[in-house]
Amino acid sequence: MKNIISIIITHWSQNEFRSETMRKCLNSVIATTKHLPVEIIVVDNGSNLEDSRFLLDLVQEKKIQFYVRNSENLYFGFARNLGFDISCGNYLVFSDNDIEYKDGWLDKGLAILEANPDKKLAWTPLRTDRQHRHLNYWRGELEFEGTKYLLNTRAGSNSWLIRRKDFEEIGKFRNHQTAGSYWQDNFVNKGYVMTTMENPLAEDLGFKKGYNLHLKPELKRSFANGEYIVINN
């Protein structure tokens, strides 16, 4: 049986720049994976209507397989869990909406994981700057086809590939504004490491603009009668 790969992309268009990067991200994913058995799942945390029309057109053209839109921003941990719940792949890619992918990125990641079935590995097509990662996060090297890949416990959180069974062992994301940090803690505690690239096969477009690290929204789910529940935990 072929390996099916579920590519789960979370979108939130808080500004025009993010809408632009989402289009670049989706177009690059579609162009670089059309030869592989992939399903592309986009979970939208309440974008503008122009973005929704763009994504629905991709569904209509069968370029992406699933598009789920939330009425409000439930943050990326909740969105990633939604994508996981409807996915069927035995490999999973989790991606933010600002990553532009290069030819061969997914082929390389699959080859590395398939060559190391007994190792607790995930893989990111992004480069991790050693100067901006604490020395305690590095865990040696992995050699594959004559190339050495650096292993890190805190890298690649905005774009990474993992086996489904390994994700299930680590567990889903918490519904929290720092869901990624909590999940990464579980990743480390279960003994996993991230395989990183010195010659990256993807580019983080959003990093050029920086991130709002002080944004701490109240995550809530609204109901038809106007009531809501807070889902932070």
C-alpha positions as CSV (number, residue, x, y, z in Angstrom):
1,M,0.0,0.0,0.0
2,K,1.3,3.5,-0.9
3,N,2.0,6.0,1.8
4,I,-0.7,8.6,1.9
5,I,0.4,12.1,3.0
6,S,-2.0,14.5,4.6
7,I,-0.9,18.1,4.4
8,I,-2.7,20.2,7.0
9,I,-2.4,24.0,6.5
10,T,-3.8,26.4,9.0
11,H,-4.9,29.8,7.7
12,W,-5.8,33.1,9.4
13,S,-5.7,36.3,7.3
14,Q,-5.1,38.9,9.9
15,N,-3.8,41.2,7.2
16,E,-3.1,41.4,3.4
17,F,0.4,40.1,3.9
18,R,-0.9,36.8,5.3
19,S,-3.5,36.5,2.5
20,E,-0.6,36.9,0.1
21,T,1.6,34.3,1.8
22,M,-1.3,31.9,2.0
23,R,-1.6,32.0,-1.8
24,K,2.1,31.5,-2.3
25,C,2.1,28.6,0.2
26,L,-0.9,26.8,-1.4
27,N,0.4,27.3,-4.9
28,S,3.8,25.9,-4.0
29,V,2.4,22.9,-2.2
30,I,0.1,22.1,-5.1
31,A,3.0,22.5,-7.7
32,T,5.5,20.4,-5.8
33,T,3.4,17.5,-4.6
34,K,1.2,16.7,-7.6
35,H,3.2,13.5,-8.3
36,L,2.6,12.1,-4.8
37,P,-0.6,10.6,-3.1
38,V,-1.4,13.6,-1.0
39,E,-4.5,15.1,0.4
40,I,-4.3,18.9,1.1
41,I,-6.5,20.1,4.0
42,V,-6.9,23.8,4.8
43,V,-8.4,24.8,8.1
44,D,-9.4,28.5,8.1
45,N,-9.7,30.4,11.4
46,G,-12.1,33.0,10.0
47,S,-10.5,34.6,7.0
48,N,-11.9,37.3,4.7
49,L,-14.3,36.3,1.9
50,E,-11.7,36.8,-0.8
51,D,-9.5,34.2,0.8
52,S,-12.5,31.9,1.2
53,R,-13.4,32.2,-2.5
54,F,-9.8,31.5,-3.5
55,L,-9.7,28.4,-1.3
56,L,-13.2,27.2,-2.5
57,D,-12.1,27.5,-6.1
58,L,-9.1,25.3,-5.3
59,V,-11.5,22.7,-3.9
60,Q,-13.8,23.0,-6.9
61,E,-10.7,22.4,-9.1
62,K,-9.8,19.4,-6.9
63,K,-6.4,21.0,-6.2
64,I,-7.1,20.7,-2.5
65,Q,-9.3,18.0,-1.0
66,F,-10.8,19.7,2.1
67,Y,-11.5,23.3,3.2
68,V,-12.9,23.9,6.6
69,R,-13.7,27.4,7.8
70,N,-14.3,28.5,11.4
71,S,-16.5,31.5,12.1
72,E,-13.8,33.0,14.3
73,N,-10.2,32.5,15.2
74,L,-9.9,29.5,17.4
75,Y,-6.1,29.6,17.1
76,F,-3.8,27.1,15.3
77,G,-3.8,24.3,17.8
78,F,-7.6,23.8,17.5
79,A,-7.3,24.2,13.7
80,R,-4.5,21.6,13.4
81,N,-6.6,19.1,15.5
82,L,-9.5,19.6,13.1
83,G,-7.3,18.9,10.2
84,F,-5.9,15.8,11.8
85,D,-9.4,14.5,12.6
86,I,-10.5,14.5,9.0
87,S,-7.1,13.3,7.6
88,C,-6.4,9.7,6.4
89,G,-2.7,9.8,5.7
90,N,-0.2,7.6,7.4
91,Y,2.2,10.6,7.1
92,L,1.2,14.1,8.3
93,V,2.5,17.5,7.3
94,F,1.6,20.5,9.5
95,S,2.2,23.8,7.9
96,D,1.5,27.5,8.7
97,N,0.2,29.7,5.9
98,D,3.5,31.5,5.2
99,I,5.8,28.7,4.0
100,E,6.8,28.5,0.4
101,Y,8.0,25.1,-0.7
102,K,10.6,24.0,-3.2
103,D,10.7,21.1,-5.6
104,G,11.5,17.8,-3.9
105,W,10.8,18.9,-0.4
106,L,8.3,16.2,0.5
107,D,10.2,13.5,-1.4
108,K,13.3,14.2,0.7
109,G,11.4,14.2,4.0
110,L,9.6,10.9,3.2
111,A,12.9,9.3,2.2
112,I,14.6,10.3,5.4
113,L,11.8,9.0,7.6
114,E,11.3,5.8,5.6
115,A,15.1,5.1,5.9
116,N,14.9,5.4,9.7
117,P,11.7,3.5,10.7
118,D,12.9,2.8,14.2
119,K,14.0,6.3,15.1
120,K,11.8,8.8,16.9
121,L,12.1,11.4,14.1
122,A,10.2,14.2,12.6
123,W,11.5,16.3,9.7
124,T,11.4,20.0,8.7
125,P,12.3,21.4,5.2
126,L,13.3,24.6,7.0
127,R,16.8,25.6,8.1
128,T,17.3,26.2,11.8
129,D,19.8,28.9,12.6
130,R,22.2,27.4,15.1
131,Q,23.1,30.9,16.4
132,H,19.5,31.5,17.6
133,R,18.8,28.1,19.1
134,H,20.1,27.2,22.6
135,L,22.9,24.6,22.6
136,N,20.8,22.4,24.8
137,Y,18.3,21.9,22.0
138,W,20.7,20.1,19.7
139,R,20.9,16.3,19.7
140,G,23.7,15.4,17.3
141,E,23.4,14.4,13.6
142,L,21.7,12.0,11.3
143,E,23.5,10.8,8.2
144,F,21.4,10.0,5.1
145,E,22.8,9.4,1.6
146,G,26.1,11.0,2.4
147,T,24.6,14.1,4.0
148,K,24.6,15.0,7.7
149,Y,21.4,16.5,9.1
150,L,21.4,18.3,12.5
151,L,18.9,17.1,15.1
152,N,17.0,19.5,17.3
153,T,14.2,19.3,19.8
154,R,12.7,22.8,19.3
155,A,13.0,23.3,15.5
156,G,10.5,23.4,12.6
157,S,7.3,24.1,14.5
158,N,5.8,26.0,11.5
159,S,6.4,23.2,8.9
160,W,7.2,19.6,9.6
161,L,6.5,16.0,8.6
162,I,5.8,13.2,11.0
163,R,4.5,9.6,10.9
164,R,0.8,9.4,11.9
165,K,1.6,6.7,14.5
166,D,4.2,9.0,16.1
167,F,1.8,12.0,16.2
168,E,-0.8,9.8,17.9
169,E,1.8,8.7,20.5
170,I,2.7,12.4,21.2
171,G,-0.9,13.5,21.3
172,K,-3.0,16.3,19.9
173,F,-2.5,20.1,20.5
174,R,-4.1,21.8,23.4
175,N,-6.6,24.6,22.8
176,H,-4.3,27.4,23.9
177,Q,-2.5,30.4,22.5
178,T,0.8,28.6,23.2
179,A,-0.4,25.2,21.9
180,G,2.8,24.7,19.9
181,S,5.0,25.1,23.0
182,Y,2.9,22.6,25.0
183,W,3.0,20.1,22.1
184,Q,6.7,20.5,21.7
185,D,7.2,19.7,25.4
186,N,5.3,16.4,24.8
187,F,7.4,15.8,21.6
188,V,10.6,16.1,23.7
189,N,9.3,14.1,26.7
190,K,8.4,11.2,24.4
191,G,12.0,11.2,23.1
192,Y,11.5,12.7,19.6
193,V,13.9,15.0,17.7
194,M,13.5,17.1,14.6
195,T,15.7,16.5,11.5
196,T,16.7,20.0,10.1
197,M,18.1,21.2,6.8
198,E,21.3,23.1,6.3
199,N,20.2,23.6,2.6
200,P,16.5,24.3,3.1
201,L,13.8,23.1,0.8
202,A,11.2,25.7,2.0
203,E,11.3,29.4,3.0
204,D,9.5,31.0,5.9
205,L,8.0,34.1,4.3
206,G,6.3,35.3,7.4
207,F,9.6,35.5,9.5
208,K,10.6,38.5,7.4
209,K,7.7,40.4,8.9
210,G,8.1,39.1,12.4
211,Y,5.4,37.6,14.7
212,N,3.2,39.1,17.4
213,L,4.5,37.1,20.2
214,H,2.5,39.1,22.8
215,L,-0.9,38.3,21.2
216,K,-2.9,36.3,23.9
217,P,-6.5,36.1,22.6
218,E,-9.3,34.6,24.6
219,L,-10.1,31.4,22.7
220,K,-13.9,31.0,22.6
221,R,-16.5,29.1,20.7
222,S,-19.7,30.9,20.0
223,F,-23.2,29.4,19.6
224,A,-26.2,30.5,17.6
225,N,-28.0,32.1,20.5
226,G,-25.0,34.4,21.2
227,E,-23.7,32.4,24.2
228,Y,-20.1,31.1,24.1
229,I,-17.6,29.0,26.0
230,V,-13.9,29.7,26.6
231,I,-11.8,26.8,25.3
232,N,-8.4,27.8,26.6
233,N,-6.9,25.0,28.6
